[in-house]
Structure formats: C-alpha cells, structure tokens
C-alpha cells in the first residue's frame, strides 16, 4: 500500500523514486492513515541507505591508511624492542655491577629520555603524553593535526622515552601516529569533504591501536566506544575503520608473528558460586580507577608548575627521569618499562601476596610520575600491569579465604587487566576484547564481563570522568586561556598605541587652530 505522495512521484526507476523522496519536503501531519504509518520506516531506511552508498575512494584510502599505519607502528614496536633488548643484553654480558657499565647505562638512559622531551617541547607540544586526547579533539575539529611534526616526534621521542626504561606504553603513540597517517593521506589526496577526513582520521586511530596490541577487534571497538562522542557512526565510517584495523593487523602479524602478545595458560571454567567475588573485585577497581584519574591530573599540574614549559627545565625533567630509571634497571628492574613481562609472572604465581602489594604501590607511583611528566608515551600497558598485579593479589586472598572453591589467582589476574582499563578509560567492551586478544583466554569472558561492569558502574556512581575526556578538557581549557591572554595583550597594545597618539600635539588639535584658553 502506498501513500498519496508516492502516487505523484515518477516511477521510472528505483533511483528516481529515492531522489524524489529526498528532494520533497516533509509532509504535514494531517489525518494519518494506516498506510502512511507503515510507509514511514521504509522511507527512513531508504534515506539512510541512499546517503551511505559505499564510496570506494574512502574505503580504498582506509586500506592505504591501515597499510602505512601498520608499517609505522610495527616499526615503532620493533625499534623499541631492539633498544630495550640491547640495553638488557649489555647489562647481562658485562656483569651488571661494574661501575663503568652502570654509568654508561644511566647516561644513555638520561640522554634518550632528554632527547624525547626536547623533541616534544621544541617541535610538537601536542605529542606529549599518549596523544589520544589530541585525536579526540581533532575528531571534533577542536585540535589541529600537524602530522608532519607529530609523526617524527612521536616516533623518535617515544623510542627515546620508552627505550630509556620509563613506565610508559606504546599504544598511545601508535594511536596518535596512526591517526596522523590518516590526516596525512587526506592532505596528500586533497580530500576536502569533512566526513571523509573525519573517517580516515578515525580509521588511522583504530589501525594504530590494532598494530600496537595485535588486536583488531579492540582497535575497532576503541574508536566506536571510547571515541563515541566524537566518532560519526555510519555505514561508510565503520567499514573504513574495520578495513584499516584489519590491514594494520595483517601487516603486524606478517612482520611480528601471529602468536598472542601476552601468552597465558588456559583456565578452566569459573565456578558459578565464585562469580560474586569478581563483582567485588570490579567494585574495588572502580574506586581505584577514579582515584587514578584524579592523581594523573594532579601529577600533570605539579610537573607543569615546576617546568612552566621552559625548555631547559622540561628537558632536565626528562634527563632526571631517564637517569633514575636507568639506575633502577640494575637495582629494581621490575619497576621499569611497560610492565607487560610482569603479567605472565604474576599469573604463574611467581610473587607472594606481600610482594604483589609492594609492586602495585611502587608501579602505581612510577606510572603516575612518568605519564604525568609529559613524556611521549601512553598508559595502556602500565594500567594492564597494575590491574594484573592487584587482581592476582585479590585472587590469592580469596584462595586463602575460600579454600574449598575451585579458583586460581590467574583467573582474577586476567579479570583485573580489563577492570582497571574499564574504570579509567570507561570503555568496558574495549577492555574485554583487548584482554582476550592479548592473552587468547576466551574462557574467562563471563568473569571479565562481571568485573568490568562492576568497575564501570562504581566509577560512574562516584562521579569520575573518563581519563581521556578529562585530559582533553584540560587541554582545551589551557588553549582557551592562552587565546584569552593573547586577545588581552592585543587589546592592551591597541590601548597603548591610542593613548600614545592622543598625547602627540599634532593629534590633539588641528594645525592653525587657536589654543583654547
């Protein structure tokens, strides 16, 4: 059954009918018949499909974005591995206690870190930190993407800071570099369409995360879930994001292999009576996540008050942190680096409960210091390590408290990885997918769901905001303050010029005029 408006339309082809429907004004609501009510959903579907017919150019460019982002982020990963392995091998072959060896490692760590801080301060200040808030701001057209500066600074600066042993992750730089590749290609191919530029920017971000963690599903869901306020979801954009993430993952696996990034033993099914314990763990992680986000902002503000964006002070902070973590490579190596290597050790039960507590507190402090300093590095991997340490400790405690339950500490360790991520970033589905793709532990999906849900609900009840949203708001507030100061300076200069002109005799009264009595 068709409406009266449909009878007046030409019936040449289906395409003509769709175009006519899009062109005609919305009819007024009069006496609506049943036929018109059933027609309305069909018209909506037709409009949606006609607006989002697949433009092959955007989808093809998304594959190219995934290819280049995958190559760039995989190279970034390989170079960092080479730097870290070479320094570790150097320490082991030379005994690790020789004075000259210690001095050499400390000095090289200080130089590597200082180099990364110098690049950020002088070339691309937006490359400080993880860079993910910058991409979220760019998706809203609130922040620029200077890819010609960000890509080299994030690559070499990230290699310096992470290679020096600072507690930083690779995923933040990978996301920002991947998104910058997307913007680079839109500029090279001179794409002026806002929707196309937005789609390729989001595709690059997904490709970067997929290549950083060998996790295509997590990369796709991160853009859809975490960047949901900025991501313009439609049939083309989601296809482009999927194509870019798949392509980047294929590139990574062809160069680095297809195994799990964090191989863990398979776990048996969790007893149904123990699921309440995972909910309790999630509630605790919700509180930790909110506190962690607040401490990140406090730490960043403290560092900025110290260096005040002065190059010498900022580079001195980087050199000091590099020297400190270079020395800790000999004294306390478990407190340096991303912490990914601690995850299998924790799951296998290599640490006692007291050691897990000490490691969690110590690495929490080092994570806040390194990430809050403004170094070019992310926080995903350090958060996964923190979640594993706390989850393992909670599991050991539950095993002593309920010895009759068929549970292991490794179950809670895997659940803790996703829970802290969900509480801080407020992206529970991304956290679940990330943990499963990193560990290939698909048997623990139900405990993961319960733990991440509890963590997210607790964080929401406490009024905590997602980490990257807080950092973006902080950046925008600083940007607004700088613009306001600049406008005030311009106004003060104009007032000064006007007052100077008014004081000149030639401007006070015309030539030849009689002076006033």
Secondary structure, DSSP 8 states (H G I E B T S, - for coil): ---HHHHTS--S-HHHHHHHHHHS------S--HHHHHHHHHHHHHHHHHHT---HHHHHHHHHHHHHHHHHHHHHHHHHHHHHHHHHHHHHHT-S--HHHHHHHHHHHHHHHHHHHHHHHHT-GGGSS-SHHHHHHHHTTSS---HHHHHHHHHHHHHHHHHTT-S-BSHHHHHHHHHHHHHHHHHHTT---HHHHHHHHHHHHHHHHHHHHT-HHHHHHIIIIITTTT---SHHHHHHHHHHHHHHHHHHHHHH-SS-TT---------GGGHHHHHHHHHHHHHHHHHHHHHHHHHHHHHHHHHTT-HHHHHHHHHHHHHHHHHHHHH-GGGSS--HHHHHHHHTT-S-HHHHHHHHHHHHHHHHHHHHTT-S-BSHHHHHHHHHHHHHHHHHHHHHH-TTS---HHHHHHHHHHHHHHHHH--HHHHHHHHHHHH--GGGHHHHHHHHHHHHHHHHHTT---HHHHHHHHHHHHHHHHHHHHHHHHHHHHHHHHHHHHHSHHHHS-TT-----
